Amino acid sequence: MRHALRYATLALILASTLGTGGLQAATPKPPKADVGPGRIAWFDITTTSMPRSKEFYGKLFDWQFTSLEGTDLAVEIVAGGTEIGTLRRAEGKITAFDGVVYVQVTDILASCKKAKELGGTIPPGFPFNLQDGGGAIALVVDPVGHPVGLYSRTPIPPAPAAPK
């Protein structure tokens, strides 16, 4: 449970950066590539040294890194001209629970409901729509405490208006 709470805190920091205005692109971006449900759509790597990690991963995988407008806490990872993930600064010591893999799902609300039925938990603040209109994300903590991200190319529809 301790790891789930720690991870929920880290995820909320990421969520506030990616989803609630910390990073705003000058122009709306299209959704990420459609990799198909059940496949890895995005990932985050956490680091305590951005320069060392950029050098290591850049040389190991030939990745490029692009700045994210409005923050120096993260950079986008680019492979072969495609944005594939984020390298972000850790808050404190890195643990085995830092970093998130996002699996593409068709319906994020249905997937969150199913995860709860299977014994997983959804940290507060999730799911939410990405600001650039590129879909929605959620974080699920599985029954043994391991976090996994969910990504839907389709944003969460607005809630119906309450009757007057």
C-alpha positions as CSV (number, residue, x, y, z in Angstrom):
1,M,0.0,0.0,0.0
2,R,2.9,2.3,0.8
3,H,4.1,2.0,-2.8
4,A,0.6,2.6,-4.2
5,L,0.3,5.9,-2.2
6,R,3.8,7.0,-3.2
7,Y,3.1,6.2,-6.8
8,A,-0.3,7.9,-6.6
9,T,1.5,11.0,-5.5
10,L,4.1,10.8,-8.3
11,A,1.3,10.1,-10.8
12,L,-0.6,13.1,-9.7
13,I,2.5,15.3,-10.2
14,L,2.8,13.9,-13.7
15,A,-1.0,14.3,-14.3
16,S,-0.9,17.9,-13.2
17,T,2.1,18.5,-15.5
18,L,0.7,16.7,-18.6
19,G,-3.0,17.1,-18.2
20,T,-3.9,20.2,-16.4
21,G,-2.0,23.0,-17.9
22,G,1.7,22.6,-16.9
23,L,2.6,21.7,-20.4
24,Q,0.7,23.4,-23.2
25,A,1.6,23.1,-26.8
26,A,1.4,26.1,-29.0
27,T,-0.9,24.2,-31.3
28,P,-3.1,21.1,-30.5
29,K,-1.3,17.8,-31.2
30,P,-3.0,14.9,-32.9
31,P,-3.6,11.8,-30.8
32,K,-0.6,9.5,-30.3
33,A,-0.2,6.7,-32.8
34,D,-2.9,4.0,-32.7
35,V,-1.0,1.0,-31.6
36,G,-4.2,-1.0,-30.8
37,P,-5.8,-2.0,-27.6
38,G,-3.7,-4.0,-25.2
39,R,-0.4,-2.7,-26.6
40,I,2.1,-0.3,-25.1
41,A,1.2,3.2,-26.2
42,W,3.5,5.4,-24.1
43,F,6.0,5.3,-21.2
44,D,7.7,7.5,-18.6
45,I,11.2,7.1,-17.3
46,T,12.1,8.8,-14.1
47,T,15.6,10.2,-13.4
48,T,17.5,12.1,-10.8
49,S,19.9,13.4,-13.5
50,M,18.4,14.6,-16.7
51,P,21.7,15.2,-18.4
52,R,23.1,11.7,-17.5
53,S,19.9,10.0,-18.5
54,K,19.6,11.8,-21.8
55,E,23.2,10.9,-22.7
56,F,22.7,7.3,-21.6
57,Y,19.4,6.6,-23.5
58,G,20.4,8.8,-26.4
59,K,23.5,6.7,-27.0
60,L,22.0,3.4,-26.1
61,F,18.8,3.7,-28.3
62,D,19.6,6.7,-30.5
63,W,16.8,8.6,-28.9
64,Q,16.4,12.3,-29.3
65,F,14.8,14.6,-26.7
66,T,12.6,17.6,-27.2
67,S,11.8,20.2,-24.6
68,L,8.3,20.4,-23.3
69,E,7.0,24.0,-23.2
70,G,6.4,25.4,-19.8
71,T,8.6,23.0,-17.8
72,D,12.1,21.9,-17.2
73,L,11.0,18.8,-15.2
74,A,10.5,16.6,-18.3
75,V,11.4,16.1,-21.9
76,E,9.7,14.1,-24.6
77,I,11.6,11.0,-25.9
78,V,11.6,10.8,-29.7
79,A,12.6,7.7,-31.7
80,G,12.7,7.7,-35.4
81,G,10.8,11.0,-35.5
82,T,8.0,9.6,-33.3
83,E,7.2,10.8,-29.7
84,I,7.2,7.6,-27.7
85,G,7.5,8.6,-24.0
86,T,8.7,11.1,-21.4
87,L,11.9,11.4,-19.4
88,R,11.0,13.2,-16.2
89,R,12.8,14.3,-13.1
90,A,12.2,12.3,-10.0
91,E,11.2,13.7,-6.7
92,G,13.8,12.2,-4.4
93,K,15.3,8.7,-4.6
94,I,14.2,6.4,-7.5
95,T,12.5,3.2,-6.5
96,A,11.3,0.2,-8.4
97,F,7.9,1.8,-8.6
98,D,9.0,4.9,-10.6
99,G,8.2,5.1,-14.2
100,V,4.9,4.2,-15.9
101,V,4.0,2.1,-19.0
102,Y,0.7,3.2,-20.6
103,V,-1.3,0.5,-22.3
104,Q,-3.8,1.6,-25.0
105,V,-7.5,0.8,-24.3
106,T,-10.6,1.5,-26.3
107,D,-12.8,2.8,-23.5
108,I,-10.9,4.3,-20.5
109,L,-14.0,4.5,-18.2
110,A,-14.9,0.9,-18.9
111,S,-11.3,-0.2,-18.4
112,C,-11.1,1.7,-15.0
113,K,-14.4,0.1,-13.9
114,K,-13.1,-3.4,-14.9
115,A,-9.7,-2.8,-13.1
116,K,-11.7,-1.9,-9.9
117,E,-13.8,-5.0,-10.3
118,L,-10.6,-7.1,-10.5
119,G,-9.2,-5.6,-7.3
120,G,-7.2,-2.7,-8.6
121,T,-7.5,0.9,-7.4
122,I,-7.6,4.2,-9.3
123,P,-5.8,7.0,-7.6
124,P,-7.6,10.3,-7.0
125,G,-7.6,12.6,-10.1
126,F,-7.8,9.8,-12.6
127,P,-8.9,9.3,-15.3
128,F,-8.7,12.7,-17.1
129,N,-8.5,14.1,-20.6
130,L,-5.2,15.3,-22.0
131,Q,-5.4,19.0,-22.7
132,D,-4.2,18.8,-26.2
133,G,-7.4,16.8,-27.1
134,G,-5.2,13.7,-27.7
135,G,-7.2,11.3,-25.6
136,A,-7.4,10.4,-21.9
137,I,-5.2,8.7,-19.4
138,A,-5.6,6.9,-16.1
139,L,-3.4,5.2,-13.6
140,V,-4.4,1.8,-12.1
141,V,-2.6,0.2,-9.2
142,D,-3.0,-3.5,-9.4
143,P,-3.9,-5.7,-6.4
144,V,-0.3,-6.2,-5.4
145,G,0.6,-2.5,-5.7
146,H,2.2,-2.2,-9.2
147,P,1.1,0.8,-11.2
148,V,0.2,0.7,-14.9
149,G,-1.1,3.5,-17.0
150,L,-4.1,3.4,-19.4
151,Y,-4.3,5.5,-22.5
152,S,-7.3,6.0,-24.7
153,R,-7.1,7.9,-28.0
154,T,-10.7,9.0,-27.3
155,P,-11.3,11.7,-24.7
156,I,-13.8,11.1,-21.9
157,P,-17.1,12.6,-23.0
158,P,-18.5,15.5,-21.0
159,A,-20.9,14.5,-18.2
160,P,-24.6,15.2,-19.2
161,A,-26.0,18.4,-17.8
162,A,-28.0,18.1,-14.7
163,P,-31.8,18.5,-15.2
164,K,-33.1,21.9,-14.2
